[in-house]
Amino acid sequence: MRFRLYQLPARLADHARRRFLRIERTRPWAKAFTTCWHRLASLPAIT
């Protein structure tokens, strides 16, 4: 999976103190990556 992520073309964009990772939707692994990213981001913070 790591090699698939390294080969995923994306652009990092800054806007209003936030960073966005822009991935083309037509890429084969884009949907899998964004699903994983959203699941990780929704986990509660460690306290």
Predicted model as a PDB file, atoms N, CA, C, CB and O in Angstrom, pLDDT in the B-factor column:
MODEL        1                                                                  
ATOM      1  N   MET A   1       0.832  -1.192   0.000  1.00 58.00           N  
ATOM      2  CA  MET A   1       0.000   0.000   0.000  1.00 58.00           C  
ATOM      3  C   MET A   1       0.871   1.248   0.000  1.00 58.00           C  
ATOM      4  CB  MET A   1      -0.943   0.002   1.210  1.00 58.00           C  
ATOM      5  O   MET A   1       0.528   2.246  -0.635  1.00 58.00           O  
ATOM      6  N   ARG A   2       1.981   1.199   0.700  1.00 64.00           N  
ATOM      7  CA  ARG A   2       2.860   2.372   0.779  1.00 64.00           C  
ATOM      8  C   ARG A   2       3.358   2.770  -0.596  1.00 64.00           C  
ATOM      9  CB  ARG A   2       4.048   2.096   1.705  1.00 64.00           C  
ATOM     10  O   ARG A   2       3.409   3.959  -0.908  1.00 64.00           O  
ATOM     11  N   PHE A   3       3.730   1.795  -1.435  1.00 64.00           N  
ATOM     12  CA  PHE A   3       4.221   2.122  -2.767  1.00 64.00           C  
ATOM     13  C   PHE A   3       3.127   2.713  -3.634  1.00 64.00           C  
ATOM     14  CB  PHE A   3       4.798   0.890  -3.433  1.00 64.00           C  
ATOM     15  O   PHE A   3       3.399   3.563  -4.482  1.00 64.00           O  
ATOM     16  N   ARG A   4       1.904   2.280  -3.435  1.00 63.00           N  
ATOM     17  CA  ARG A   4       0.776   2.861  -4.181  1.00 63.00           C  
ATOM     18  C   ARG A   4       0.586   4.326  -3.792  1.00 63.00           C  
ATOM     19  CB  ARG A   4      -0.530   2.060  -3.917  1.00 63.00           C  
ATOM     20  O   ARG A   4       0.296   5.164  -4.647  1.00 63.00           O  
ATOM     21  N   LEU A   5       0.747   4.634  -2.516  1.00 60.00           N  
ATOM     22  CA  LEU A   5       0.570   6.014  -2.065  1.00 60.00           C  
ATOM     23  C   LEU A   5       1.688   6.910  -2.561  1.00 60.00           C  
ATOM     24  CB  LEU A   5       0.500   6.071  -0.549  1.00 60.00           C  
ATOM     25  O   LEU A   5       1.451   8.072  -2.889  1.00 60.00           O  
ATOM     26  N   TYR A   6       2.896   6.388  -2.620  1.00 63.00           N  
ATOM     27  CA  TYR A   6       4.009   7.204  -3.108  1.00 63.00           C  
ATOM     28  C   TYR A   6       3.852   7.535  -4.586  1.00 63.00           C  
ATOM     29  CB  TYR A   6       5.335   6.484  -2.876  1.00 63.00           C  
ATOM     30  O   TYR A   6       4.337   8.572  -5.039  1.00 63.00           O  
ATOM     31  N   GLN A   7       3.189   6.679  -5.335  1.00 67.00           N  
ATOM     32  CA  GLN A   7       3.032   6.905  -6.765  1.00 67.00           C  
ATOM     33  C   GLN A   7       1.740   7.629  -7.110  1.00 67.00           C  
ATOM     34  CB  GLN A   7       3.084   5.595  -7.495  1.00 67.00           C  
ATOM     35  O   GLN A   7       1.461   7.863  -8.286  1.00 67.00           O  
ATOM     36  N   LEU A   8       0.961   7.983  -6.121  1.00 66.00           N  
ATOM     37  CA  LEU A   8      -0.290   8.691  -6.345  1.00 66.00           C  
ATOM     38  C   LEU A   8      -0.004  10.165  -6.596  1.00 66.00           C  
ATOM     39  CB  LEU A   8      -1.244   8.516  -5.143  1.00 66.00           C  
ATOM     40  O   LEU A   8       0.451  10.865  -5.691  1.00 66.00           O  
ATOM     41  N   PRO A   9      -0.263  10.653  -7.814  1.00 72.00           N  
ATOM     42  CA  PRO A   9      -0.001  12.066  -8.080  1.00 72.00           C  
ATOM     43  C   PRO A   9      -1.004  12.963  -7.356  1.00 72.00           C  
ATOM     44  CB  PRO A   9      -0.044  12.339  -9.585  1.00 72.00           C  
ATOM     45  O   PRO A   9      -2.216  12.762  -7.437  1.00 72.00           O  
ATOM     46  N   ALA A  10      -0.477  13.937  -6.659  1.00 75.00           N  
ATOM     47  CA  ALA A  10      -1.339  14.853  -5.915  1.00 75.00           C  
ATOM     48  C   ALA A  10      -0.638  16.198  -5.791  1.00 75.00           C  
ATOM     49  CB  ALA A  10      -1.690  14.279  -4.510  1.00 75.00           C  
ATOM     50  O   ALA A  10       0.570  16.311  -5.998  1.00 75.00           O  
ATOM     51  N   ARG A  11      -1.421  17.212  -5.450  1.00 75.00           N  
ATOM     52  CA  ARG A  11      -0.881  18.552  -5.225  1.00 75.00           C  
ATOM     53  C   ARG A  11      -1.267  19.000  -3.829  1.00 75.00           C  
ATOM     54  CB  ARG A  11      -1.397  19.560  -6.294  1.00 75.00           C  
ATOM     55  O   ARG A  11      -2.398  18.796  -3.388  1.00 75.00           O  
ATOM     56  N   LEU A  12      -0.325  19.606  -3.146  1.00 74.00           N  
ATOM     57  CA  LEU A  12      -0.587  20.149  -1.824  1.00 74.00           C  
ATOM     58  C   LEU A  12      -0.863  21.635  -1.989  1.00 74.00           C  
ATOM     59  CB  LEU A  12       0.610  19.890  -0.844  1.00 74.00           C  
ATOM     60  O   LEU A  12      -0.024  22.374  -2.505  1.00 74.00           O  
ATOM     61  N   ALA A  13      -2.051  22.077  -1.546  1.00 81.00           N  
ATOM     62  CA  ALA A  13      -2.454  23.470  -1.716  1.00 81.00           C  
ATOM     63  C   ALA A  13      -2.709  24.097  -0.349  1.00 81.00           C  
ATOM     64  CB  ALA A  13      -3.716  23.575  -2.610  1.00 81.00           C  
ATOM     65  O   ALA A  13      -3.318  23.480   0.524  1.00 81.00           O  
ATOM     66  N   ASP A  14      -2.240  25.324  -0.175  1.00 82.00           N  
ATOM     67  CA  ASP A  14      -2.472  26.089   1.048  1.00 82.00           C  
ATOM     68  C   ASP A  14      -3.553  27.127   0.777  1.00 82.00           C  
ATOM     69  CB  ASP A  14      -1.158  26.768   1.547  1.00 82.00           C  
ATOM     70  O   ASP A  14      -3.560  27.799  -0.254  1.00 82.00           O  
ATOM     71  N   HIS A  15      -4.475  27.236   1.749  1.00 80.00           N  
ATOM     72  CA  HIS A  15      -5.525  28.227   1.621  1.00 80.00           C  
ATOM     73  C   HIS A  15      -6.081  28.527   3.006  1.00 80.00           C  
ATOM     74  CB  HIS A  15      -6.643  27.738   0.663  1.00 80.00           C  
ATOM     75  O   HIS A  15      -6.538  27.621   3.703  1.00 80.00           O  
ATOM     76  N   ALA A  16      -6.045  29.763   3.399  1.00 85.00           N  
ATOM     77  CA  ALA A  16      -6.629  30.227   4.657  1.00 85.00           C  
ATOM     78  C   ALA A  16      -6.158  29.395   5.857  1.00 85.00           C  
ATOM     79  CB  ALA A  16      -8.150  30.188   4.568  1.00 85.00           C  
ATOM     80  O   ALA A  16      -6.971  28.904   6.640  1.00 85.00           O  
ATOM     81  N   ARG A  17      -4.876  29.250   5.984  1.00 82.00           N  
ATOM     82  CA  ARG A  17      -4.237  28.520   7.086  1.00 82.00           C  
ATOM     83  C   ARG A  17      -4.570  27.038   7.138  1.00 82.00           C  
ATOM     84  CB  ARG A  17      -4.623  29.140   8.377  1.00 82.00           C  
ATOM     85  O   ARG A  17      -4.374  26.388   8.165  1.00 82.00           O  
ATOM     86  N   ARG A  18      -5.067  26.511   6.049  1.00 80.00           N  
ATOM     87  CA  ARG A  18      -5.357  25.083   5.972  1.00 80.00           C  
ATOM     88  C   ARG A  18      -4.643  24.507   4.764  1.00 80.00           C  
ATOM     89  CB  ARG A  18      -6.888  24.819   5.889  1.00 80.00           C  
ATOM     90  O   ARG A  18      -4.392  25.210   3.785  1.00 80.00           O  
ATOM     91  N   ARG A  19      -4.320  23.241   4.836  1.00 79.00           N  
ATOM     92  CA  ARG A  19      -3.686  22.573   3.705  1.00 79.00           C  
ATOM     93  C   ARG A  19      -4.648  21.547   3.128  1.00 79.00           C  
ATOM     94  CB  ARG A  19      -2.354  21.902   4.129  1.00 79.00           C  
ATOM     95  O   ARG A  19      -5.340  20.833   3.854  1.00 79.00           O  
ATOM     96  N   PHE A  20      -4.671  21.496   1.825  1.00 79.00           N  
ATOM     97  CA  PHE A  20      -5.516  20.560   1.114  1.00 79.00           C  
ATOM     98  C   PHE A  20      -4.645  19.695   0.228  1.00 79.00           C  
ATOM     99  CB  PHE A  20      -6.592  21.294   0.289  1.00 79.00           C  
ATOM    100  O   PHE A  20      -3.738  20.194  -0.439  1.00 79.00           O  
ATOM    101  N   LEU A  21      -4.914  18.412   0.217  1.00 75.00           N  
ATOM    102  CA  LEU A  21      -4.230  17.491  -0.679  1.00 75.00           C  
ATOM    103  C   LEU A  21      -5.187  17.206  -1.826  1.00 75.00           C  
ATOM    104  CB  LEU A  21      -3.791  16.164   0.059  1.00 75.00           C  
ATOM    105  O   LEU A  21      -6.218  16.560  -1.639  1.00 75.00           O  
ATOM    106  N   ARG A  22      -4.848  17.682  -2.993  1.00 80.00           N  
ATOM    107  CA  ARG A  22      -5.723  17.534  -4.148  1.00 80.00           C  
ATOM    108  C   ARG A  22      -5.279  16.317  -4.966  1.00 80.00           C  
ATOM    109  CB  ARG A  22      -5.712  18.824  -5.020  1.00 80.00           C  
ATOM    110  O   ARG A  22      -4.155  16.249  -5.463  1.00 80.00           O  
ATOM    111  N   ILE A  23      -6.194  15.374  -5.085  1.00 78.00           N  
ATOM    112  CA  ILE A  23      -5.936  14.136  -5.823  1.00 78.00           C  
ATOM    113  C   ILE A  23      -6.930  14.044  -6.972  1.00 78.00           C  
ATOM    114  CB  ILE A  23      -6.041  12.883  -4.889  1.00 78.00           C  
ATOM    115  O   ILE A  23      -8.118  14.315  -6.791  1.00 78.00           O  
ATOM    116  N   GLU A  24      -6.455  13.666  -8.142  1.00 79.00           N  
ATOM    117  CA  GLU A  24      -7.354  13.508  -9.278  1.00 79.00           C  
ATOM    118  C   GLU A  24      -8.257  12.303  -9.050  1.00 79.00           C  
ATOM    119  CB  GLU A  24      -6.558  13.352 -10.594  1.00 79.00           C  
ATOM    120  O   GLU A  24      -7.790  11.235  -8.653  1.00 79.00           O  
ATOM    121  N   ARG A  25      -9.530  12.474  -9.299  1.00 78.00           N  
ATOM    122  CA  ARG A  25     -10.501  11.401  -9.051  1.00 78.00           C  
ATOM    123  C   ARG A  25     -10.362  10.236 -10.018  1.00 78.00           C  
ATOM    124  CB  ARG A  25     -11.900  11.948  -9.133  1.00 78.00           C  
ATOM    125  O   ARG A  25     -10.832   9.137  -9.726  1.00 78.00           O  
ATOM    126  N   THR A  26      -9.733  10.455 -11.151  1.00 82.00           N  
ATOM    127  CA  THR A  26      -9.631   9.407 -12.160  1.00 82.00           C  
ATOM    128  C   THR A  26      -8.510   8.414 -11.866  1.00 82.00           C  
ATOM    129  CB  THR A  26      -9.416  10.025 -13.517  1.00 82.00           C  
ATOM    130  O   THR A  26      -8.400   7.394 -12.546  1.00 82.00           O  
ATOM    131  N   ARG A  27      -7.688   8.691 -10.876  1.00 78.00           N  
ATOM    132  CA  ARG A  27      -6.584   7.785 -10.543  1.00 78.00           C  
ATOM    133  C   ARG A  27      -7.123   6.517  -9.906  1.00 78.00           C  
ATOM    134  CB  ARG A  27      -5.575   8.471  -9.599  1.00 78.00           C  
ATOM    135  O   ARG A  27      -8.108   6.582  -9.170  1.00 78.00           O  
ATOM    136  N   PRO A  28      -6.508   5.355 -10.164  1.00 78.00           N  
ATOM    137  CA  PRO A  28      -7.049   4.096  -9.657  1.00 78.00           C  
ATOM    138  C   PRO A  28      -7.104   3.986  -8.132  1.00 78.00           C  
ATOM    139  CB  PRO A  28      -6.241   2.975 -10.187  1.00 78.00           C  
ATOM    140  O   PRO A  28      -8.041   3.385  -7.607  1.00 78.00           O  
ATOM    141  N   TRP A  29      -6.149   4.535  -7.414  1.00 78.00           N  
ATOM    142  CA  TRP A  29      -6.097   4.396  -5.964  1.00 78.00           C  
ATOM    143  C   TRP A  29      -6.611   5.626  -5.239  1.00 78.00           C  
ATOM    144  CB  TRP A  29      -4.690   4.108  -5.528  1.00 78.00           C  
ATOM    145  O   TRP A  29      -6.506   5.691  -4.014  1.00 78.00           O  
ATOM    146  N   ALA A  30      -7.152   6.584  -5.931  1.00 81.00           N  
ATOM    147  CA  ALA A  30      -7.596   7.824  -5.300  1.00 81.00           C  
ATOM    148  C   ALA A  30      -8.759   7.591  -4.337  1.00 81.00           C  
ATOM    149  CB  ALA A  30      -8.002   8.832  -6.364  1.00 81.00           C  
ATOM    150  O   ALA A  30      -8.753   8.140  -3.235  1.00 81.00           O  
ATOM    151  N   LYS A  31      -9.738   6.805  -4.714  1.00 84.00           N  
ATOM    152  CA  LYS A  31     -10.889   6.561  -3.846  1.00 84.00           C  
ATOM    153  C   LYS A  31     -10.475   5.807  -2.584  1.00 84.00           C  
ATOM    154  CB  LYS A  31     -11.970   5.774  -4.600  1.00 84.00           C  
ATOM    155  O   LYS A  31     -10.933   6.141  -1.491  1.00 84.00           O  
ATOM    156  N   ALA A  32      -9.628   4.810  -2.716  1.00 83.00           N  
ATOM    157  CA  ALA A  32      -9.165   4.048  -1.552  1.00 83.00           C  
ATOM    158  C   ALA A  32      -8.374   4.942  -0.604  1.00 83.00           C  
ATOM    159  CB  ALA A  32      -8.301   2.851  -1.996  1.00 83.00           C  
ATOM    160  O   ALA A  32      -8.523   4.844   0.615  1.00 83.00           O  
ATOM    161  N   PHE A  33      -7.538   5.808  -1.158  1.00 81.00           N  
ATOM    162  CA  PHE A  33      -6.744   6.694  -0.318  1.00 81.00           C  
ATOM    163  C   PHE A  33      -7.618   7.699   0.420  1.00 81.00           C  
ATOM    164  CB  PHE A  33      -5.708   7.424  -1.156  1.00 81.00           C  
ATOM    165  O   PHE A  33      -7.424   7.924   1.615  1.00 81.00           O  
ATOM    166  N   THR A  34      -8.574   8.305  -0.271  1.00 83.00           N  
ATOM    167  CA  THR A  34      -9.421   9.304   0.382  1.00 83.00           C  
ATOM    168  C   THR A  34     -10.325   8.662   1.438  1.00 83.00           C  
ATOM    169  CB  THR A  34     -10.273  10.041  -0.661  1.00 83.00           C  
ATOM    170  O   THR A  34     -10.611   9.279   2.464  1.00 83.00           O  
ATOM    171  N   THR A  35     -10.775   7.432   1.194  1.00 88.00           N  
ATOM    172  CA  THR A  35     -11.576   6.733   2.202  1.00 88.00           C  
ATOM    173  C   THR A  35     -10.753   6.493   3.462  1.00 88.00           C  
ATOM    174  CB  THR A  35     -12.104   5.394   1.647  1.00 88.00           C  
ATOM    175  O   THR A  35     -11.229   6.733   4.572  1.00 88.00           O  
ATOM    176  N   CYS A  36      -9.533   6.024   3.296  1.00 84.00           N  
ATOM    177  CA  CYS A  36      -8.645   5.806   4.445  1.00 84.00           C  
ATOM    178  C   CYS A  36      -8.342   7.115   5.165  1.00 84.00           C  
ATOM    179  CB  CYS A  36      -7.337   5.145   3.993  1.00 84.00           C  
ATOM    180  O   CYS A  36      -8.319   7.159   6.395  1.00 84.00           O  
ATOM    181  N   TRP A  37      -8.112   8.167   4.411  1.00 81.00           N  
ATOM    182  CA  TRP A  37      -7.790   9.465   4.998  1.00 81.00           C  
ATOM    183  C   TRP A  37      -8.950   9.989   5.858  1.00 81.00           C  
ATOM    184  CB  TRP A  37      -7.451  10.476   3.891  1.00 81.00           C  
ATOM    185  O   TRP A  37      -8.734  10.490   6.961  1.00 81.00           O  
ATOM    186  N   HIS A  38     -10.165   9.870   5.347  1.00 86.00           N  
ATOM    187  CA  HIS A  38     -11.328  10.342   6.101  1.00 86.00           C  
ATOM    188  C   HIS A  38     -11.562   9.497   7.356  1.00 86.00           C  
ATOM    189  CB  HIS A  38     -12.578  10.319   5.213  1.00 86.00           C  
ATOM    190  O   HIS A  38     -11.964  10.028   8.391  1.00 86.00           O  
ATOM    191  N   ARG A  39     -11.318   8.216   7.272  1.00 90.00           N  
ATOM    192  CA  ARG A  39     -11.476   7.358   8.451  1.00 90.00           C  
ATOM    193  C   ARG A  39     -10.443   7.699   9.521  1.00 90.00           C  
ATOM    194  CB  ARG A  39     -11.354   5.879   8.057  1.00 90.00           C  
ATOM    195  O   ARG A  39     -10.765   7.729  10.708  1.00 90.00           O  
ATOM    196  N   LEU A  40      -9.216   7.954   9.107  1.00 84.00           N  
ATOM    197  CA  LEU A  40      -8.178   8.328  10.068  1.00 84.00           C  
ATOM    198  C   LEU A  40      -8.458   9.690  10.688  1.00 84.00           C  
ATOM    199  CB  LEU A  40      -6.808   8.335   9.392  1.00 84.00           C  
ATOM    200  O   LEU A  40      -8.234   9.895  11.881  1.00 84.00           O  
ATOM    201  N   ALA A  41      -8.947  10.616   9.877  1.00 83.00           N  
ATOM    202  CA  ALA A  41      -9.231  11.963  10.387  1.00 83.00           C  
ATOM    203  C   ALA A  41     -10.413  11.976  11.344  1.00 83.00           C  
ATOM    204  CB  ALA A  41      -9.500  12.914   9.233  1.00 83.00           C  
ATOM    205  O   ALA A  41     -10.508  12.865  12.191  1.00 83.00           O  
ATOM    206  N   SER A  42     -11.309  11.016  11.227  1.00 89.00           N  
ATOM    207  CA  SER A  42     -12.481  11.004  12.097  1.00 89.00           C  
ATOM    208  C   SER A  42     -12.233  10.334  13.444  1.00 89.00           C  
ATOM    209  CB  SER A  42     -13.611  10.314  11.403  1.00 89.00           C  
ATOM    210  O   SER A  42     -13.100  10.375  14.317  1.00 89.00           O  
ATOM    211  N   LEU A  43     -11.069   9.721  13.628  1.00 90.00           N  
ATOM    212  CA  LEU A  43     -10.752   9.103  14.919  1.00 90.00           C  
ATOM    213  C   LEU A  43     -10.605  10.169  15.997  1.00 90.00           C  
ATOM    214  CB  LEU A  43      -9.460   8.265  14.819  1.00 90.00           C  
ATOM    215  O   LEU A  43     -10.115  11.263  15.715  1.00 90.00           O  
ATOM    216  N   PRO A  44     -11.014   9.877  17.210  1.00 90.00           N  
ATOM    217  CA  PRO A  44     -10.867  10.876  18.280  1.00 90.00           C  
ATOM    218  C   PRO A  44      -9.398  11.094  18.638  1.00 90.00           C  
ATOM    219  CB  PRO A  44     -11.650  10.441  19.530  1.00 90.00           C  
ATOM    220  O   PRO A  44      -8.566  10.200  18.477  1.00 90.00           O  
ATOM    221  N   ALA A  45      -9.103  12.271  19.116  1.00 83.00           N  
ATOM    222  CA  ALA A  45      -7.723  12.613  19.491  1.00 83.00           C  
ATOM    223  C   ALA A  45      -7.321  11.826  20.738  1.00 83.00           C  
ATOM    224  CB  ALA A  45      -7.576  14.149  19.742  1.00 83.00           C  
ATOM    225  O   ALA A  45      -8.151  11.517  21.593  1.00 83.00           O  
ATOM    226  N   ILE A  46      -6.049  11.515  20.817  1.00 84.00           N  
ATOM    227  CA  ILE A  46      -5.519  10.808  21.986  1.00 84.00           C  
ATOM    228  C   ILE A  46      -5.395  11.793  23.139  1.00 84.00           C  
ATOM    229  CB  ILE A  46      -4.140  10.147  21.671  1.00 84.00           C  
ATOM    230  O   ILE A  46      -4.817  12.869  22.988  1.00 84.00           O  
ATOM    231  N   THR A  47      -5.930  11.426  24.269  1.00 77.00           N  
ATOM    232  CA  THR A  47      -5.860  12.327  25.425  1.00 77.00           C  
ATOM    233  C   THR A  47      -5.011  11.739  26.526  1.00 77.00           C  
ATOM    234  CB  THR A  47      -7.253  12.631  25.957  1.00 77.00           C  
ATOM    235  O   THR A  47      -4.842  12.361  27.574  1.00 77.00           O  
TER     236      THR A  47                                                      
ENDMDL                                                                          
END                                                                             
